[in-house]
Amino acid sequence: MCGIFGYINYGDFLSNSQAAEIYSAFAEVCIVRGNHAAGIACFAAGKLYIKKDRTDLVQANFSYPHNTKILNAHCRMSIQNNYFCNENNHPFCGQTLNGTQYAAEHNGILMNLRELRQQFQLPLTDISTDSYFIVQLLNTKQSLSRRTLKEVCEVLQGSFVFTVLDDNGIFYICRGDVPVYVIHFKKWKLYVYISTRDLFERSAALTFLWNSYKTSNLESSKSEVHLVPLHKGHIIGIAPDGGLTRETFIFQDDKAIKHNWYLHEITETDELKQQLANLNNE
């Protein structure tokens, strides 16, 4: 169980204090989904930054550049007890064959690690978490795009949602069966996302976003504030100018983890325990 949240400020309408208000409120609420480790990836002044630490998001108190255009955060609930080594925590940095650098964050559990390593001849690394296999797979691709993300998503087994932010300021969310809730505030030219709707509403209620959100018709794309649908097997890409593109992939539903990912706690059913045991044996 982990949590993700962030914003894409493509219009530069937010003040630094408003952006900080969003980050602080969402960090405070999101840590219910994980307090073992935390990290952020952000894009500012044309550069990609990554920071992470072995503590929760509030205690970490990360600093980041003023006028940050994109900020993504991750709070980790470790199931492998390897968060003491900070390199195992999110975000992870990677680089495709054409030199594109990126930061990736994952929420969920991947299961077919041995098969992936053999099929794609992935090298052993010092990073001992299932999430890093997403980075290793992306690193074998010539470039980073919706197409190459689709290719990666379709070979993954287990449950996942993951985000990718590249060094050109293009942001992607790839959703398997793990939830993510995305809202577009057209007035501020701003996208905001977090793991679940209830966490979004608890967070937004602590910010200037709340009045606009609660009075809007979220289902109407013509509304100044609307929901960005992101279903199982969908990918969205958000460009620096706010343009949104979509891709779909075949999610291996029969290989998913039998778990309620909307819960903000780990509920270890017998099947989940067995799957975790299999994971730890990879």
Stockholm file with secondary structure:
# STOCKHOLM 1.0

chainA/1-282         MCGIFGYINYGDFLSNSQAAEIYSAFAEVCIVRGNHAAGIACFAAGKLYIKKDRTDLVQANFSYPHNTKILNAHCRMSIQNNYFCNENNHPFCGQTLNGTQYAAEHNGILMNLRELRQQFQLPLTDISTDSYFIVQLLNTKQSLSRRTLKEVCEVLQGSFVFTVLDDNGIFYICRGDVPVYVIHFKKWKLYVYISTRDLFERSAALTFLWNSYKTSNLESSKSEVHLVPLHKGHIIGIAPDGGLTRETFIFQDDKAIKHNWYLHEITETDELKQQLANLNNE
#=GR chainA/1-282 SS CEEEEEEEETTCCSCHHHHHHHHHHHHHHHGGGCCSEEEEEEEETTEEEEEEESSCHHHHCCCCCTTCSEEEEEEECCSSSCTTSGGGSSCEEEECTTCCEEEEEEEEEECCHHHHHHHHTCCCCSCCCTTHHHHHHHHTSSSCSHHHHHHHHTTCCEEEEEEEEETTSCEEEEESSSCCEEEEETTTTEEEEESCHHHHHHHHTTSTTHHHHHTSCTTCTTSSEEECCCCTTEEEEECTTCCEEEEECCCCGGGSCCSCTTSSSCCCCHHHHHHHHHHHTC
#=GC SS_cons         CEEEEEEEETTCCSCHHHHHHHHHHHHHHHGGGCCSEEEEEEEETTEEEEEEESSCHHHHCCCCCTTCSEEEEEEECCSSSCTTSGGGSSCEEEECTTCCEEEEEEEEEECCHHHHHHHHTCCCCSCCCTTHHHHHHHHTSSSCSHHHHHHHHTTCCEEEEEEEEETTSCEEEEESSSCCEEEEETTTTEEEEESCHHHHHHHHTTSTTHHHHHTSCTTCTTSSEEECCCCTTEEEEECTTCCEEEEECCCCGGGSCCSCTTSSSCCCCHHHHHHHHHHHTC
//
